[in-house]
């Protein structure tokens, strides 16, 4: 299958996989197996059921539930109806859920069993929802998913779909303001797997014998995108309802997982399980990781324990996931490249820009911009926000700060907005955090800028120690000073039991920073 203006879409992807992989298993979920032929028939029924329910082409439907095979069946069925799937972060509070469902104006809301009562409490906040469907089991007054689906024909609806039509709407979880719905098209999702087919390294090649683990939540691109990537390659996808480090080890051992994607925090939970040293990882070929910086000590530990090829990927929801990768051969201790995010994937352009949008020379830190066929179509109903992120020439400003070296490797420093300016020097918290996390007794850390009468801002580290471990502020400062420049070293250190995070697990730096700026007219000094 190739991307073209006339035929490229994910509905055709499913049809093609049926031809080549019909009776092979597409998904396995809690003992239930779905073949590619079953997936094709069920997605046809879903598409026909959506039309029978009155959902129109281009409308959004919403899904509030944990990972399951039903989600992917719903998503791919919606695609066949040219309807847009909007998965909702189930970690959110009721009003936040209501905002997203209302913002996308979904007429139908599919609800997992864990969230039935929560949704029933906020139905008065969901005026656009005409139909509620319980995905597993039943709920009073709601249709049951299986009956809703199976009441329809399994004939292919054969609805026209263009490559620029929207396939999924994922809401970003910024630390300020309301979430924004990033619209990803069929072309966006297909671009990275279709571009540069002949240039793909071994880690980016799939075989029909591969088994992938979908362990990250489907309301993120690392869950939904990873799951559909397996379908594209005709590989079996094992779906974890939610992330559980012990179950991940079970899946790797008993489901013969060959590939998976995890965020660094999840990797830490898995590798620190006592039995992680006892599991047979011989079938595991590659572990992809990304979405946040990884401490060097944690990466080294994972390489030793898992013994597979490691691939760091850099990207974001707005770029449909990974656009930069650091391959296994660059994961060598002592190699400077291990500190980088890697090089651009085929078809991806990168640039480092100053505040005025001008390109900076190699080695200078600025905002990372990217251009490729995987850049989102835009933010749903937010033209001004879209224009601030995507320019007329197709360049997307990531909001991340970094620099490139002469070999094309990208080094990430931090979010632009989190930069600390101390004595005229730009300091990026992620670099300081990486140095502190090398301390063997530190569990995690967040670095923020606080007011300083002499330097304008000073670096403060807020540290969580490992259970049973202790350190003084002087210990942390002295340790860090051996690894980074003195002006980047924390001036002060606070210790807390846990870092505040939002529903997506991102550290709420502003919650840590704001108390130090009380009484200041501006959040800079």
Backbone torsions as a table, in degrees:
resi	resn	phi	psi	omega
1	UNK	NA	138.5	179.7
2	UNK	-125.8	156.7	179.3
3	UNK	-81.9	125.1	174.5
4	UNK	-147.7	163.7	-176.9
5	UNK	-65.7	-24.5	-174.6
6	UNK	-92.9	-35.6	-166.6
7	UNK	-122.9	-14.1	-171.0
8	UNK	-74.1	118.0	172.7
9	UNK	-166.2	166.2	-175.9
10	UNK	-77.9	-19.1	173.9
11	UNK	-66.1	-42.4	175.9
12	UNK	-63.8	-33.2	177.2
13	UNK	-58.0	-46.3	179.5
14	UNK	-62.4	-44.4	-179.1
15	UNK	-61.6	-40.6	178.8
16	UNK	-65.7	-38.9	-179.2
17	UNK	-67.9	-30.8	176.6
18	UNK	-64.1	-39.6	-179.7
19	UNK	-64.8	-38.6	-174.8
20	UNK	-95.6	-23.3	-171.6
21	UNK	-131.7	15.2	-170.7
22	UNK	-27.0	-63.2	-173.6
23	UNK	-90.1	-1.1	177.7
24	UNK	-77.9	159.2	-174.4
25	UNK	-80.8	126.5	176.0
26	UNK	-89.2	-46.3	-177.7
27	UNK	-137.4	144.3	171.7
28	UNK	-127.3	128.1	-177.2
29	UNK	-144.8	112.0	175.8
30	UNK	47.9	48.2	176.2
31	UNK	90.5	-11.8	-179.6
32	UNK	-97.4	130.5	-179.9
33	UNK	-114.1	137.9	179.6
34	UNK	-123.8	119.6	178.4
35	UNK	-78.1	167.5	177.3
36	UNK	-63.6	-34.5	176.8
37	UNK	-67.0	-42.4	176.0
38	UNK	-60.4	-42.5	-179.0
39	UNK	-61.7	-41.8	179.5
40	UNK	-62.8	-46.8	-179.1
41	UNK	-65.6	-43.9	-177.9
42	UNK	-68.3	-35.9	177.9
43	UNK	-70.0	-31.0	173.2
44	UNK	-63.0	-44.0	179.1
45	UNK	-62.4	-41.7	179.1
46	UNK	-61.3	-45.7	179.5
47	UNK	-59.4	-45.2	179.7
48	UNK	-67.1	-35.3	178.8
49	UNK	-68.2	-38.6	177.7
50	UNK	-62.2	-42.8	178.7
51	UNK	-64.8	-41.2	179.4
52	UNK	-65.4	-27.1	179.5
53	UNK	-80.9	-8.4	177.0
54	UNK	96.6	10.9	178.8
55	UNK	-77.5	128.8	-175.3
56	UNK	-95.6	158.2	176.6
57	UNK	-52.6	131.7	178.0
58	UNK	86.6	-11.5	177.0
59	UNK	-72.9	161.6	177.9
60	UNK	-99.4	144.9	165.9
61	UNK	-118.4	154.2	-177.0
62	UNK	-119.5	146.7	179.3
63	UNK	-128.5	120.4	175.5
64	UNK	-116.5	99.2	-177.2
65	UNK	-174.5	165.9	177.9
66	UNK	-80.0	176.5	-178.3
67	UNK	-59.0	140.4	173.7
68	UNK	-166.3	164.7	174.5
69	UNK	-66.0	-28.5	178.8
70	UNK	-61.4	-38.6	179.0
71	UNK	-59.1	-49.3	-177.8
72	UNK	-66.8	-34.4	175.0
73	UNK	-62.5	-44.2	178.3
74	UNK	-63.9	-46.4	-177.4
75	UNK	-61.9	-49.6	-177.9
76	UNK	-69.4	-29.5	173.7
77	UNK	-68.5	-41.2	176.2
78	UNK	-61.1	-39.5	178.4
79	UNK	-59.6	-41.9	179.3
80	UNK	-65.5	-23.6	176.6
81	UNK	-92.6	1.6	-174.5
82	UNK	56.2	44.1	176.5
83	UNK	-114.5	147.9	-172.0
84	UNK	-99.1	124.1	177.1
85	UNK	-79.8	135.8	174.0
86	UNK	-127.2	96.4	175.3
87	UNK	-76.9	138.1	-175.5
88	UNK	-107.1	136.1	178.2
89	UNK	-62.4	113.1	-175.1
90	UNK	-76.5	-5.6	177.1
91	UNK	-83.9	-7.0	-176.6
92	UNK	-75.2	160.3	174.3
93	UNK	-79.7	164.8	-176.9
94	UNK	-51.0	-50.6	-179.8
95	UNK	-61.8	-33.5	178.6
96	UNK	-69.8	-39.8	175.9
97	UNK	-62.4	-45.2	-179.7
98	UNK	-60.9	-37.5	179.3
99	UNK	-61.6	-48.3	-176.7
100	UNK	-66.1	-46.2	179.9
101	UNK	-62.4	-38.3	177.9
102	UNK	-72.1	-37.9	-178.7
103	UNK	-63.8	-39.9	-179.7
104	UNK	-85.6	-5.1	176.6
105	UNK	55.3	45.5	-179.1
106	UNK	-70.2	125.7	175.3
107	UNK	-80.4	-16.7	-179.3
108	UNK	-130.3	133.4	177.4
109	UNK	-122.6	121.8	176.8
110	UNK	-96.4	129.6	-170.4
111	UNK	-125.0	127.3	176.5
112	UNK	-75.0	162.3	-173.0
113	UNK	-62.1	-27.1	-178.1
114	UNK	-73.9	-13.6	-170.5
115	UNK	-122.1	8.7	-178.9
116	UNK	-58.3	-50.4	-177.4
117	UNK	-65.1	-39.1	-179.9
118	UNK	-61.9	-44.6	-179.9
119	UNK	-67.1	-38.4	179.3
120	UNK	-62.2	-26.3	178.5
121	UNK	-78.1	-17.5	-176.0
122	UNK	-119.4	15.9	-178.1
123	UNK	-58.3	-30.1	178.9
124	UNK	-69.9	-13.7	177.1
125	UNK	-95.8	6.4	-176.5
126	UNK	-123.1	63.5	-173.4
127	UNK	-66.4	-23.8	-178.2
128	UNK	-81.2	-17.9	-176.9
129	UNK	-78.4	117.0	178.2
130	UNK	-93.5	-27.4	-173.4
131	UNK	-135.4	129.0	173.9
132	UNK	-109.8	132.9	-178.9
133	UNK	-127.9	126.2	178.4
134	UNK	-84.2	120.8	-173.9
135	UNK	-74.1	-29.0	179.3
136	UNK	-135.5	125.8	-178.2
137	UNK	76.3	-155.8	-177.4
138	UNK	-130.7	170.1	175.5
139	UNK	-149.9	140.1	-175.8
140	UNK	-54.7	123.7	177.2
141	UNK	82.7	-3.4	-179.2
142	UNK	-109.5	151.0	173.1
143	UNK	-75.6	148.3	174.2
144	UNK	-89.4	136.7	-173.9
145	UNK	-54.7	-49.8	-175.1
146	UNK	-59.6	-44.2	179.4
147	UNK	-66.4	-39.9	178.9
148	UNK	-61.4	-44.3	-179.5
149	UNK	-69.7	-49.0	-171.0
150	UNK	-76.0	-5.8	174.7
151	UNK	-79.5	1.5	-175.9
152	UNK	-116.4	164.0	-179.8
153	UNK	-69.4	150.0	175.3
154	UNK	-93.0	9.6	177.2
155	UNK	-70.7	141.3	179.5
156	UNK	-63.8	126.7	-179.1
157	UNK	-68.4	-20.5	174.8
158	UNK	50.5	53.0	179.8
159	UNK	-93.5	137.3	-178.6
160	UNK	-65.0	132.3	-179.8
161	UNK	-137.0	129.2	178.2
162	UNK	-98.6	156.7	-178.9
163	UNK	-63.1	-24.4	-180.0
164	UNK	-90.0	-4.4	175.0
165	UNK	-65.1	150.2	-176.9
166	UNK	-80.8	132.8	-177.9
167	UNK	-102.1	-30.1	-177.5
168	UNK	-157.2	148.4	177.5
169	UNK	-123.0	109.7	-177.5
170	UNK	-107.0	130.9	-177.8
171	UNK	-89.9	127.7	178.3
172	UNK	-78.0	153.9	-174.0
173	UNK	-117.6	69.2	178.6
174	UNK	-65.5	157.4	-179.6
175	UNK	-81.6	-11.4	174.8
176	UNK	-133.7	153.7	178.0
177	UNK	74.3	-179.8	-179.2
178	UNK	-82.8	151.1	175.6
179	UNK	-61.0	149.1	179.2
180	UNK	-113.8	138.3	-179.9
181	UNK	-85.8	105.4	178.0
182	UNK	-80.9	121.6	-177.3
183	UNK	-92.6	119.0	179.9
184	UNK	-111.2	127.4	-177.2
185	UNK	-89.3	171.9	174.3
186	UNK	-60.3	-42.9	179.6
187	UNK	-62.7	-39.5	176.9
188	UNK	-56.6	-49.0	-175.1
189	UNK	-70.3	-31.4	-177.9
190	UNK	-86.7	-19.0	-171.4
191	UNK	-58.2	-50.0	-173.2
192	UNK	-69.5	-26.7	178.3
193	UNK	-87.6	-22.3	-178.3
194	UNK	-92.2	-27.5	-175.5
195	UNK	-79.7	134.8	175.3
196	UNK	65.6	39.5	-177.9
197	UNK	-54.9	-39.8	-177.6
198	UNK	-77.1	-10.4	-177.2
199	UNK	-100.8	1.8	-171.4
200	UNK	-69.4	132.1	175.0
201	UNK	-75.0	169.9	-176.3
202	UNK	-58.3	-38.9	-176.8
203	UNK	-64.4	-23.9	-177.3
204	UNK	-100.6	10.6	175.3
205	UNK	-101.7	144.2	179.1
206	UNK	-120.0	151.9	171.6
207	UNK	-121.2	166.1	179.6
208	UNK	-72.4	-8.1	176.2
209	UNK	-91.4	-6.2	-179.8
210	UNK	-68.8	146.8	174.9
211	UNK	-127.7	118.2	-178.2
212	UNK	-103.8	151.1	176.8
213	UNK	-107.9	122.1	176.1
214	UNK	-95.6	93.0	-173.5
215	UNK	-109.5	-20.0	179.6
216	UNK	-86.0	151.6	-174.5
217	UNK	-63.8	142.1	-174.6
218	UNK	-72.7	-10.4	175.9
219	UNK	-80.1	-0.3	172.3
220	UNK	-111.3	156.5	177.4
221	UNK	-63.0	-28.4	178.4
222	UNK	-68.3	-15.4	174.9
223	UNK	-99.3	-59.3	-179.1
224	UNK	-64.4	-46.9	-178.3
225	UNK	-64.1	-40.9	179.2
226	UNK	-65.4	-39.4	-179.9
227	UNK	-64.1	-43.9	-178.3
228	UNK	-74.7	-24.6	175.4
229	UNK	-61.7	-40.1	177.1
230	UNK	-63.5	-41.2	177.6
231	UNK	-61.3	-43.8	-179.5
232	UNK	-54.7	-40.5	-176.2
233	UNK	-90.2	4.5	178.7
234	UNK	69.8	23.9	-178.6
235	UNK	-96.1	158.6	177.1
236	UNK	-78.5	134.0	177.4
237	UNK	-113.0	121.7	176.1
238	UNK	-97.2	124.2	-172.8
239	UNK	-105.8	125.4	174.5
240	UNK	-93.7	128.1	-178.3
241	UNK	-55.9	-42.7	174.2
242	UNK	-153.5	164.2	-177.3
243	UNK	-70.5	125.1	175.3
244	UNK	-141.5	115.6	-173.1
245	UNK	-58.3	-37.6	178.3
246	UNK	-67.8	-39.3	179.1
247	UNK	-69.1	-32.5	175.5
248	UNK	-59.7	-43.3	176.7
249	UNK	-62.5	-39.9	177.0
250	UNK	-60.7	-46.4	-179.4
251	UNK	-61.5	-45.6	-179.0
252	UNK	-59.4	-40.5	-175.6
253	UNK	-79.0	-46.0	-170.5
254	UNK	-96.8	-26.1	179.3
255	UNK	-96.9	2.0	174.8
256	UNK	57.9	50.3	-179.3
257	UNK	-66.3	135.5	176.7
258	UNK	-108.3	-26.1	-178.1
259	UNK	-142.8	145.4	173.1
260	UNK	-157.4	161.5	175.3
261	UNK	-121.4	134.2	175.9
262	UNK	-142.2	156.5	171.4
263	UNK	-86.0	156.3	-176.9
264	UNK	-54.6	-38.4	179.5
265	UNK	-61.1	-39.1	178.3
266	UNK	-68.4	-39.3	177.2
267	UNK	-58.8	-41.0	-179.6
268	UNK	-63.3	-43.1	179.2
269	UNK	-61.0	-40.9	-176.9
270	UNK	-70.5	-48.9	-174.4
271	UNK	-68.8	-21.4	-179.9
272	UNK	-88.8	-1.4	174.2
273	UNK	-66.5	135.1	-176.8
274	UNK	-54.5	-37.1	-176.4
275	UNK	-85.6	2.7	178.6
276	UNK	-59.1	-29.3	179.9
277	UNK	-78.9	-5.5	-177.4
278	UNK	-106.7	-12.8	-175.3
279	UNK	-77.8	145.0	176.3
280	UNK	-84.8	110.0	-179.5
281	UNK	-101.0	16.8	-170.8
282	UNK	-64.4	-26.5	-179.9
283	UNK	-86.3	-17.6	-178.9
284	UNK	-71.2	118.5	-176.7
285	UNK	-94.3	-47.1	-175.2
286	UNK	-141.2	138.9	171.5
287	UNK	-117.6	115.9	175.8
288	UNK	-94.3	142.9	-178.7
289	UNK	-145.4	156.1	-179.8
290	UNK	172.0	-164.6	179.0
291	UNK	86.2	-15.8	175.4
292	UNK	-161.8	160.1	178.6
293	UNK	-62.5	151.6	177.9
294	UNK	-118.3	129.2	175.9
295	UNK	-61.3	140.3	-177.9
296	UNK	-58.6	-39.0	-178.3
297	UNK	-65.1	-37.8	178.5
298	UNK	-67.1	-43.2	179.4
299	UNK	-61.6	-43.7	178.7
300	UNK	-59.6	-42.8	179.3
301	UNK	-63.0	-43.0	-179.8
302	UNK	-65.1	-40.4	178.3
303	UNK	-61.1	-40.6	-179.4
304	UNK	-68.3	-40.4	-174.3
305	UNK	-80.5	-48.2	-173.6
306	UNK	-80.7	-31.9	174.2
307	UNK	64.9	20.5	-180.0
308	UNK	-109.3	-176.6	174.5
309	UNK	-79.1	135.0	179.8
310	UNK	-109.8	138.3	-179.9
311	UNK	-133.0	115.8	174.1
312	UNK	-86.1	134.7	176.9
313	UNK	-122.2	140.2	177.0
314	UNK	-118.9	134.0	177.3
315	UNK	178.9	-165.5	-179.0
316	UNK	-157.8	171.3	178.2
317	UNK	-53.7	-43.9	-175.1
318	UNK	-67.9	-15.2	175.7
319	UNK	-106.5	15.7	-179.2
320	UNK	59.0	35.6	177.5
321	UNK	97.1	-150.6	-169.4
322	UNK	-65.4	130.0	175.8
323	UNK	-124.4	-10.8	179.0
324	UNK	-131.7	141.4	-178.6
325	UNK	-142.0	141.8	173.2
326	UNK	-106.5	111.1	-172.3
327	UNK	-75.9	169.2	-178.6
328	UNK	-56.5	-36.6	-176.0
329	UNK	-67.6	-16.0	176.7
330	UNK	-94.3	0.4	176.8
331	UNK	-90.5	68.9	-178.5
332	UNK	-123.0	125.6	-177.6
333	UNK	-59.0	133.2	-179.6
334	UNK	92.1	-11.7	178.6
335	UNK	-84.9	125.2	-177.5
336	UNK	-56.8	-29.9	-176.9
337	UNK	-63.9	-19.1	177.3
338	UNK	-63.8	-19.7	177.9
339	UNK	-84.4	-9.4	-177.0
340	UNK	-91.4	170.5	175.2
341	UNK	-90.7	-12.5	178.8
342	UNK	112.0	-159.5	-177.7
343	UNK	-115.0	158.2	-179.0
344	UNK	-62.2	140.0	175.1
345	UNK	-72.6	162.0	179.9
346	UNK	-53.1	135.4	178.1
347	UNK	85.5	0.1	-178.1
348	UNK	-107.1	129.2	174.2
349	UNK	-104.2	145.1	177.9
350	UNK	-127.4	148.5	174.6
351	UNK	-147.6	150.8	174.9
352	UNK	-111.7	122.8	-171.4
353	UNK	-116.7	149.3	172.4
354	UNK	-86.7	-175.0	-175.2
355	UNK	-62.9	-23.8	179.9
356	UNK	-93.3	4.2	179.1
357	UNK	85.6	10.0	179.0
358	UNK	-90.4	145.5	-179.0
359	UNK	-67.7	137.9	178.0
360	UNK	-99.7	152.8	178.4
361	UNK	-71.2	167.3	179.2
362	UNK	-56.0	140.4	176.3
363	UNK	88.9	-13.9	179.9
364	UNK	-93.6	140.1	-177.2
365	UNK	-85.0	133.2	176.2
366	UNK	-158.1	-167.1	-179.9
367	UNK	-82.1	134.8	179.1
368	UNK	-79.4	129.0	174.5
369	UNK	-122.7	151.2	-177.6
370	UNK	-142.6	149.7	176.2
371	UNK	-136.8	125.7	176.8
372	UNK	-166.4	173.5	177.1
373	UNK	-70.6	-4.4	179.8
374	UNK	-98.3	-0.7	175.0
375	UNK	-65.9	135.1	-175.0
376	UNK	-54.0	161.5	174.8
377	UNK	-72.3	-26.2	-179.9
378	UNK	146.1	-179.7	175.9
379	UNK	-92.2	137.0	-178.8
380	UNK	-59.4	118.9	174.9
381	UNK	56.7	27.5	178.6
382	UNK	-132.2	71.9	-176.3
383	UNK	-61.5	-35.7	-179.2
384	UNK	-69.8	-42.3	177.2
385	UNK	-64.4	-37.2	177.2
386	UNK	-63.1	-44.4	-178.2
387	UNK	-66.0	-30.9	177.8
388	UNK	-71.2	-24.8	-175.8
389	UNK	-99.2	-39.2	-177.8
390	UNK	-114.7	124.9	178.3
391	UNK	-93.0	178.3	-174.3
392	UNK	-68.9	-16.6	179.7
393	UNK	-98.4	6.9	175.4
394	UNK	90.9	6.3	178.6
395	UNK	-83.7	133.5	179.0
396	UNK	-108.2	124.6	177.7
397	UNK	-88.2	119.7	-170.8
398	UNK	-80.2	-22.3	-172.7
399	UNK	81.4	0.9	177.5
400	UNK	-98.3	146.5	177.3
401	UNK	-102.7	140.6	179.6
402	UNK	-173.7	-176.3	176.9
403	UNK	-145.9	165.6	178.9
404	UNK	-119.8	146.8	175.9
405	UNK	-97.8	-179.8	-174.5
406	UNK	-69.3	-16.2	178.8
407	UNK	-94.7	3.3	177.6
408	UNK	89.1	10.0	178.3
409	UNK	-83.5	137.9	-178.0
410	UNK	-100.2	131.3	178.3
411	UNK	-114.9	123.1	-177.6
412	UNK	-92.1	132.2	176.4
413	UNK	-101.5	-52.0	-176.5
414	UNK	179.2	-178.3	168.8
415	UNK	-73.1	138.6	179.6
416	UNK	-53.1	-44.5	-174.2
417	UNK	-69.8	-17.0	-178.7
418	UNK	-92.2	-1.0	-177.3
419	UNK	-61.6	140.1	177.3
420	UNK	-105.8	133.3	176.6
421	UNK	-112.3	110.8	-176.6
422	UNK	-124.0	114.8	-178.9
423	UNK	61.0	31.0	179.8
424	UNK	83.6	-3.4	179.4
425	UNK	-96.2	135.8	175.3
426	UNK	-83.4	126.8	179.9
427	UNK	-124.5	130.1	-178.2
428	UNK	-105.6	118.9	-174.6
429	UNK	-51.1	-37.3	-175.8
430	UNK	-60.3	-35.4	179.6
431	UNK	-67.0	-42.1	178.7
432	UNK	-67.5	-42.6	179.7
433	UNK	-60.8	-39.4	179.5
434	UNK	-61.7	-41.0	179.6
435	UNK	-66.2	-42.5	-179.1
436	UNK	-67.7	-37.1	-178.4
437	UNK	-68.4	-12.2	173.9
438	UNK	-71.9	-16.2	177.8
439	UNK	-64.8	127.2	-172.6
440	UNK	-63.7	-18.9	-176.5
441	UNK	-104.1	1.4	-179.2
442	UNK	-92.1	129.0	177.5
443	UNK	-84.5	-49.7	177.1
444	UNK	-160.7	165.8	-175.0
445	UNK	-152.9	150.0	169.7
446	UNK	-128.0	138.7	-179.3
447	UNK	-115.7	132.6	180.0
448	UNK	-134.3	163.8	174.8
449	UNK	-97.1	135.1	179.6
450	UNK	-124.3	157.5	-177.2
451	UNK	-60.8	141.9	177.5
452	UNK	-143.0	123.9	-175.2
453	UNK	-63.6	-30.2	-176.9
454	UNK	-88.5	-45.0	-171.4
455	UNK	-105.4	-1.7	-177.3
456	UNK	89.4	-60.8	173.0
457	UNK	-133.0	150.1	174.9
458	UNK	-125.8	153.2	-178.6
459	UNK	-83.6	125.7	174.5
460	UNK	-119.4	133.9	175.3
461	UNK	-105.2	134.5	176.2
462	UNK	-115.6	112.6	-164.5
463	UNK	-113.9	139.4	169.8
464	UNK	-110.4	120.9	179.7
465	UNK	-85.7	157.0	174.5
466	UNK	-67.6	152.3	-178.9
467	UNK	-52.3	130.3	177.4
468	UNK	81.9	-2.0	-178.1
469	UNK	-105.0	151.6	178.6
470	UNK	-138.5	154.8	174.6
471	UNK	-157.3	158.1	175.9
472	UNK	-98.6	166.4	176.4
473	UNK	-59.9	-39.1	179.6
474	UNK	-63.3	-38.0	177.9
475	UNK	-60.3	-47.0	-177.1
476	UNK	-66.2	-44.6	-179.2
477	UNK	-63.1	-44.8	179.4
478	UNK	-63.0	-42.0	179.2
479	UNK	-62.6	-44.3	-177.1
480	UNK	-67.6	-36.2	-176.9
481	UNK	-62.3	-24.0	178.3
482	UNK	-76.9	-9.5	-172.3
483	UNK	-117.1	-26.7	179.9
484	UNK	-136.5	168.5	-178.3
485	UNK	-58.1	150.8	-177.3
486	UNK	-59.0	-38.8	-176.9
487	UNK	-69.2	-16.9	177.0
488	UNK	-91.2	-16.9	-175.9
489	UNK	-67.5	139.5	179.2
490	UNK	-57.5	138.4	173.6
491	UNK	-83.3	-30.8	179.9
492	UNK	-139.6	157.1	179.9
493	UNK	-136.3	130.8	171.4
494	UNK	-112.2	152.4	178.7
495	UNK	-119.0	131.1	176.5
496	UNK	-133.9	168.0	-176.8
497	UNK	-79.6	-32.3	-178.3
498	UNK	-157.0	145.5	177.7
499	UNK	-82.9	140.1	177.4
500	UNK	-71.4	137.7	-179.1
501	UNK	-134.1	156.2	174.7
502	UNK	-86.0	-175.7	-174.4
503	UNK	-64.2	-19.9	178.9
504	UNK	-94.4	1.6	177.7
505	UNK	91.2	2.0	179.5
506	UNK	-79.0	141.3	-179.4
507	UNK	-67.3	132.1	178.7
508	UNK	-87.5	81.1	-177.1
509	UNK	-58.8	-37.0	-176.2
510	UNK	-64.5	-34.6	177.2
511	UNK	-63.4	-32.5	178.6
512	UNK	-79.2	-34.3	-172.9
513	UNK	-81.3	-41.8	-169.8
514	UNK	-55.1	-41.3	-177.7
515	UNK	-57.9	-27.8	-178.8
516	UNK	-79.4	-12.0	-176.4
517	UNK	-109.1	9.5	178.3
518	UNK	-59.8	131.6	-179.8
519	UNK	90.6	-7.8	177.8
520	UNK	-88.5	142.0	179.5
521	UNK	-71.3	-32.6	-179.0
522	UNK	-129.4	158.0	179.3
523	UNK	-88.4	23.7	169.7
524	UNK	-133.3	161.2	-173.1
525	UNK	-131.9	NA	NA
